[in-house]
Amino acid sequence: MESSVKVEKIVPVVGNYDVVVCGGGPAGFIAAIAAAREGARTALVERYGFLGGMATIGYVNPISVFTYNDSQVVGGIAWEFVKRLQETGGAFIEKPLGNVAFEQEHYKLVAQRMCLETGVELYMHSYLSGCIMEGERISHAIIENKNGSEALAAKVFIDCTGDADLAYMAGVEMQPDEEKPLQPLSSYFILGGVNMDTPMMQEAIHHNKQGENCHCLPVREKLLALKDELGIPEFGGPWFCLTRQPGVVTVNMTRTAGNAIDNRNFTRAECILREDAFKMARILKENVDEFKNSYLIAVAVQGGIRETRRIKGIHTVTAQEYVNAFRYPDSVSRGAHPIDIHVASGPAQNVTFLETPAYVPYRALVTPTHANLIVAGRCLSADKTAFASLRVQASCMDMGQAAGTAAALASASGKAVQEVDTEVLVETLRAKGSVI
């Protein structure tokens, strides 16, 4: 039987900012840079000791999608980041689709450099544990780290936690479950010693064909045929992606049902995924010629999360709007990745490719109730189908720039985030390279 205790403590306020961004993943670090570049005193809170979120803790490779129908879809700070990543030797830009294979360590370094150069104050190794409300405004975010409990005050907060943690703590209404299970969790792993020179691997490691699923079909068919005989666990794909190191590939194939916002559930799921990563590495080595000399280099720091909470914003992006590329009056970011819905039980994957890159309105990043909260990334207000495209890195980065810029405008004007002049916001974003 569970019991509870009441705990009261005094928490020191260690910073007072114009903008506080919670979560340092693809949406979060871009949002922090955008806000700081607009003159806002900005802090970024990240639970790990490095930036990049699913890219660097989950090894999610490549970054997609920047180009579609031979035109740039996502530009601005996100594309600046990619170019700087390329300059360090840490990225390979696939043409014509604009997917970006990258090295995780380079990603961490370039994201960190860009934040620090812009004057963003970093609170690494800091876990968001709560917030203080004053009416419908968040006055402080509460974080936990080796210094103990600390509070950060801000005029505007941006939730880029992926799981809408800050919004949830602040009492924001969330999207309904829509009577569908969550997309499965996956743990990427990295293999060395792979023969990359065969036609099969050359086809598999390059994610550069628009309108085609880039999973490795020959390996998929072989593993499905051997699944019962070898006791192969549930898997997807597989998707192999090159890195900048010879013979080294990232592998996306493990999957299991799980809920990443339930601690015990997520713990069990990650234990399964870690076991499965080792199993899959051995199965590839023993059954696929290109992998006969392969060896496991690393398993993702954290299980990859496709889907958890999403806010119920002023507007919810629907599947119909998304596939028809409906252009809203307040469109502030884009999406071009296929609608990609994985299932936890069985090898199925439902993929719908877009004819035209889609749009995200500013109203999907703000709630009707909370006057100083903006979200970006996986937290946005979208139905499950539209979300299945928008959850990827380039789209999240684009939302991040919009959210950071809007937060700076709201902070400077003293207005509620719902009152941001979206014409000024769009003009500002275009001036900084956004393709909207």
Secondary structure, DSSP 8 states (H G I E B T S, - for coil): ------------EEEEEEEEEE--SHHHHHHHHHHHHTT--EEEE-SSSSS-GGGTTS---SB--SEETTEE-S-HHHHHHHHHHHHTT-EEE-TTT--EEE-HHHHHHHHHHHHHHHT-EEE-S-EEEEEEEETTEEEEEEEEETTEEEEEEEEEEEE-SSS-HHHHHTT--B---TT-----BB--EEEES----SHHHHHHH----TTS--S-HHHHHHHHHHHHHHT---EEEEEEEE-SSTT-EEEEEE-B---TTSHHHHHHHHHHHHHHHHHHHHHHHHH-GGGTT-EEEEE-SS-B------B--SS-B-HHHHHTT---TTEEEEE-S-EEEE-SSSS-EEEE--SS-EEEEGGGSB-SS-TTEEE-GGGSSB-HHHHHHHTSHHHHHHHHHHHHHHHHHHHHHT--GGG--HHHHHHHHHHTT---
